[in-house]
């Protein structure tokens, strides 16, 4: 079975800059550690790609076409199919004072946000700052190793992967998904109940399902709260209770002790 546009595929890849060998994106933990780009906060696992949706750079996505499950290849991606050619018009000069007013002390190499656009400071001097709005990897040839781990054909599994894309830190197997006619039911694991922005995440899941599947008219999210049984007081063994009773009966009352 060959990959075509619209297919759901799980892919591992390694992306690096050709002229420096610098790895900047990788989905395999061992490779991340070997190339010194490992980040303990990142979950390393095959990535879901819906071919044709533009979720990865164009050259990588195009290379997936006609690949098969289990196959791998290494390709060279030109700038126009990676992060674009460098555009000299995107290099600007601004006043250092303007950045200082925003609480920014400009330094070469610093990434800053200017009116909603990210830029890199290239140089600072004489009260002027040269900033570059080009992508940091623009103009670079990219080397990509691609491994197709799985081509997903089952609808429930596709939906599970879409959910996992939005909720990465909870095992995807914990989401129980079922469908009856045009109604899709998703039973949410307890770990999601108090997640920040869970209501927005649910809306995103519904949008994804509506976009990629035309067979469903509604999505139901189920949260089940289990009630823990109350602990019953432990009964004392009869012999122990009898001993305590005898000790209490032998103990003189406060009034008797006072009279003596």
C-alpha angles and dihedrals in degrees: 000000000000125000118253136173113296095027121135109229136173110221137182117203144170119210123193139164111257100217096047104025089229112158110218103166130028135157098196116086096209091052091048091054093044092053095042095243096108115138117189090209092061122086108224112208140117111299125232113239125180100204112238096022095100096236091140133032114296097246093054093047093049090050090060093064110107093006116130135221110283094017125122138190141175117226140179114231119201119222094257089061095040122039099334135254119296113268113208090201089067092065108093138180118222136172117271087217090061091058093043089057087058091053094256121135101201119228129170112266094023117136113222138176116236116183091332096312124108118231139172121230107234100180143354126206146127092014092303131108125202111212128188120211094185117111108268089242097043113132091022127125109228127212113208131187111199128193119185106214100176143354106214117216103158114095096217091050091049090053091047090055092048089053091047090052089062098036105038100160097063120070108257091224089070091070109087109207127186138160134209113188105307097343119098118200124198118188107206121217118240092250090071098054096088099028117136112257092004091147090057091046089054090051089052091051090051091050091051092050092047091050100048103030124051097183098078127082097178142014122214122200114202124200116187118197113197117212113222114222115249114253113247118224111261115251116234117237110260094242092051092048090050092052092051090049092052092049091052092050092051093051112095117238121250091251094053092049091053093051092051 
